[in-house]
């Protein structure tokens, strides 16, 4: 098969991380093209580009951010020129409207990386999206919660393929990171909590910081390190002002694995999610997850089997989950968590499901 993967960019974010991993796995078995829309001469739009395997054909459409007519036309022209057997989009569904209508020689797939109601651009577009999903584009959802939200919104089934992540590897900076984290500790026995995410409203970092402030106020021994972009913007700097000593923002890192390997707990305080890649990364390293009960997270964690869930979204709820995990740390089976990840959420496992779905639906089309 010739597969064209379509996304906005390879910037530093979970869906972008997933797309690069998926392309790297697909190309081991099939001709693979990655087409990105936003101009990659902007450095942040090409963050993961260097990790693409050389055998992947990479196309960048050099468009501005936002879904402009020029971008939609270039997507169609690229698909028509490349003639892939499969087009698999991770963008807004609108990006597939033109090619799905005008170029019928390929099979179109669309992965929704969050709940269905979050992935629709405007509510009034629901009937149009529904028509495309029914007649032109195969929908794929990334967790049971996302599957159920799609079924509820569109009254149609989707293919469910849980997110996956490629193996993480430490870098030559591992020992330096170990020393860096040790230098941040306030007590020799501090546990290390880590949060990996861009600072944005849906990640709800204000809850995270306030709950960890409470953890520190109660004299528990731990530090929180936050990795990601945009904490120093004008609208977000107040969060850093909220943080007590013991909470550190370390900026954007391209060696996240080194930091994960120093951590004991992973914190995620989101208001909504699909199935976060950062959670899977933490699990792959055997780090105890502590999360809010949103999206596909409860389906993965199975509270206290593979991590901890807060009851709700207030500070006491999240603090209680942190404290419970902290108190039970010595009884948590990290090897069980790693095995659970390897058996269910590896990128190899995930890509196999995508390839089989591509084949099945392509065969369905030929039979029709």
N, C-alpha and C positions, 0 to 999 in steps of 0.2 A: 504493500500500500504506500501511497504517497500522501503524507499527512501535513496539513498546514495548521499550525497553532497560531491563534490571533490574540494579541493582548495590547494594552495601551503602551507598556514600557517594560523595562527590567529594573525598575526602581526598587528602593529598599522597602518592601512590604510583603505580607504573607502570600497573597495571590501571585505576585511576581516571583517570589521564591519558589512557589509550587510549580509555576509554568516552566521555569528553567530546569528544575529537577525532572519534570515530566518529559520535556524535550530530550534531555540527556539520556533518559531511559528508552524512550521511543526510538531514537536513532540507532540503537543497538539492533533493532529488528526491522525498521522500515525507514524509507526516505522521509526526512523530517525537515520542515521549514518553520522557522519562527518569524512571524511578521509582527512588528511593533509599530504603533501608530504615531506616538509622540516623538518629536525630534530628539534623537539620542546624542546630538552635539551638546545638549544640556547635560552636564555631568550626572546630576541626580537621576536622570531618566535612564541611565545606562549602568546602574550600580552592579547588577549581577551579570551583565553582558559578558564579562571576561570569563565567567564560569561555564559558558556554553562550550560543548565539545566542538572541535573544528569541523567535524563531519556534518554538523547542522547548517543548513543554508539559512542565513540571516538576512532579513529584509527590513529596512526601516523607511517608513513613509514620510518622515520629516514634516509632520503636521503639528500645529499648535495644540495645546491642551483643549479639551472640549470637543464635542461631536459636531463638527462643521460639515457642510455639504462636500467640501473638497476632500475631507478625510473619508467620508462614506463612498465617494466616487473612486478614490484611490484603492480602497479595500476591494471594491468590485473589480477594478481593472487588474489588480494583482492576482486575484483568484482566477479570473478569466485567462490571464497569461500563464500562470503556473499549472493550471489544470490538475489540482490535487484530487485524489479520490475522497479524501475526508477534509473538511474544514471544521476546526474545533475552536470556538471562541470563548474567551474568558472576560469579555467586555460586556457592555450593555447590549441587549438583544438587537437594538436598532442597527448596530453595525452589520448585521446579517440580512437586513431587509432587502437591500438592492440585489446582492448576489443570489439570495434564496429565490427571488422572483425572476431574475434575468438569466441566471446560469444554473441550469438544472442537472448538469453532468456530474455534480459532486453531491455527497451526503453531508448535511450540516448538523453540528452538535453545539450545544451551548451549556457550559457549566455555570451554575449559579453559586457564587462563593459566599452567600449568606442566605438568610431567610427570604422567601419569595417576595414578600411585601417590601423588603428593603431593596431588592434588585430591580424593581420596576421604577422607571424614571418619574412617571407621573401617574396617578391613579386612573385618569381618564384613558390611558393607553392600555389598560388591562384587556379589553376585548380584542385589540389588535395583537398584543402579545399572545393571547390565548389562541387566536387563529393561526399564528405562525407556529406555535408549539404543537398544534394539532395537525397541521398540514405540511409544514416546511422544515422545521427544526426540531431535533431530538433534545429534550431537556435532560440535564444531569444534575443531581443534587448531591451534596457532600456529607450529609449526615441524616440520621432519622428525623431530627427536628426540621431540617430543611426540606426533606421529602414530604413530611406532613404539612408544612406550610404551603408548599407548592400545590399539593392535592386540594387543600382547603381553598386557595385563592383561584386556581384555574379549573378545578374539577377534572383534572387530568393527572395520570400517573407520570412519574419521571423514572429514569434509571438512577438508582442510588449507588454511588461509589464513594466510600469514605476517603477523605484526604490522606495523602501519604507524604513521607519525607525521606530523602536520601540520607545515608549514614553521615554523621558529623565526624569531623576529624580535628584533633588539636593541631595547633601550629607551633612553630619554633618559639613563639612568644608565651607559651604556657607557663613557664617558670617565672617570667616577668609578671604575668597576670597574678600568679599565686602570691608573689611578694607585694604587689599593688593592693590586693584584697586584704592581706594581713595587716598592711599599714593603715587601713581604714577602720579596723576593728577597735572598739572601745574597751573590750575585755577579751582576754585570751580564748575564752570559751564561747564567744559570739557565734551564733548560727548565721549563715549567709542566705538572705532572701534575694531573689532576682526577679526583675520585671523587664521584659523585652517587648517593646512596642513603640511606635510613633505616638507622640502626644497629640491626641485628638478626642473630641467629645465622646465618641462611642466606647473608647477605652476607659473612660471614667477614672482617670488618675487621681482626681480629688478624693474620691473614696479610698483609694489605695493609700495615699499619703496620710489622710486623717486616721485611718485604722491603724497604720503602722506607728503613727505618733502615739496613739493610745497604748499600743504594745510596748513602746519605749517608756512611756510615762509610768507604766506598771512594773518597771524595773526588770523586764525580761531581757535576756542577753541576745542581741541580734543586730544585724545591720541590713539595710535594704539598698541594693544597687539597681539603678534604672538605666537601661540602655535603649537608645532610640533618638530620633530627631525631633525637633520643633519644641522642646521644652523651654528654649530661650527666646521664643517669639514674644512679641508684645502682649498677645492675648493669653499666653501660657506662663509667663514668668512668675505670676502670683503663686503658682503651684510650688515652685522652688522656694519661695518665701515662706510657704506653709511648713515646709519640711524641717524637722528638728535635726540636731546633730545625730548622726547614725543613719541618715538617708542621703544617698549620693547619686547625682546624675552624672554619668560618665560619657555621655554623648553617643554618637553613632560609631559602631565597631564592625569591622569586617572579619573579626576573629571571635564571633559570639561563642563558639564552642569552648574556647579557653575559659571564658567567664562562667558558662554553664557548669563546667567541670569543677569549679570552685564553690558552687552553690549547694545548699541543702534543700531549699524550698523555692518553688516557682509561684509567683503571684500574678493573677489576672483578674481585674475588677470590671470587666466589660459590661455594658448595657445590652449589647446584642453581639452575636457571633454566628458564624457558620460552623466551621471546625478549625480553630486557629492553628496555624503552622507552628507558632511559638510554643504552644502547649505540646505538640508532638515532639518538637526538638527537646524540650525539657524531659519528657517521658523517656526518650531514647537514651538520655544520659542518666536515668534513674533518679531524677530530681522530683521531690514530692510536690505535686500540683495543689494549689489552693485557689479556687476560682469562684466566681459568681455563677449561679445556675442558669446560664443562657445558652440558646442555640443547641449545638450538638455536644456541648461540654458534658452535661449530665449523662448522655448516652455513652460517653467514653470513660468517664471517671468512675461511675457506679459508686457513689459516695462511700469513702473509706476503704474500698477495695483497691482503687488505683489513684486515690487522691481525696481531697476534701472540698466540699461545696458549702458556701454560706447559705443560710436560709433565705436571705433577702439581700437588699441593697443599701441598708443603712450601716453606719459605722460600727455599731455594736455587733451586727450580724457578721460582718467581715472580720472584725477583730476576734470574735468567738471562734471562727473557723481557723484563723491563724494560731490562736492559743491552743486549740485542740490538736492541730498538727504538730505544733511545737512540743506539747506535752507527750505525744505519742511517737515522737520521732524514732526512738530506739527500737520500736516494735514494727516499724514499717519495712516491708520487704522490697528493697530496691531492685533486686534481681528479678523478682516477679514482675515488676513494672517494666523493666527492659524487655523481658520475654514477651509480655503482652503487646508492647509496641512492635517488636519484630514480627510477631505472628499476625498482626492486624493492620499496621499503619506504615509499613515500609513502602518506599516508592516503587520498588520492584513489584510488590503485591498490588499496589494501586494501578500501576501502568498495565499490568496483565488484565485487569478488569476493563480498563479503557480500550485496550486493543480488542478484547473479545466483544465488547459492545459495538465498536466500530465495525467489526466483521459481521456481527449478527444483523445489525440494521442495514448494512450495505447489501447483504444477501436478501433481506426482506425487500429492498428496493428493486433488486434485479428480478426477483420472482414476480413482482407486480408488473 
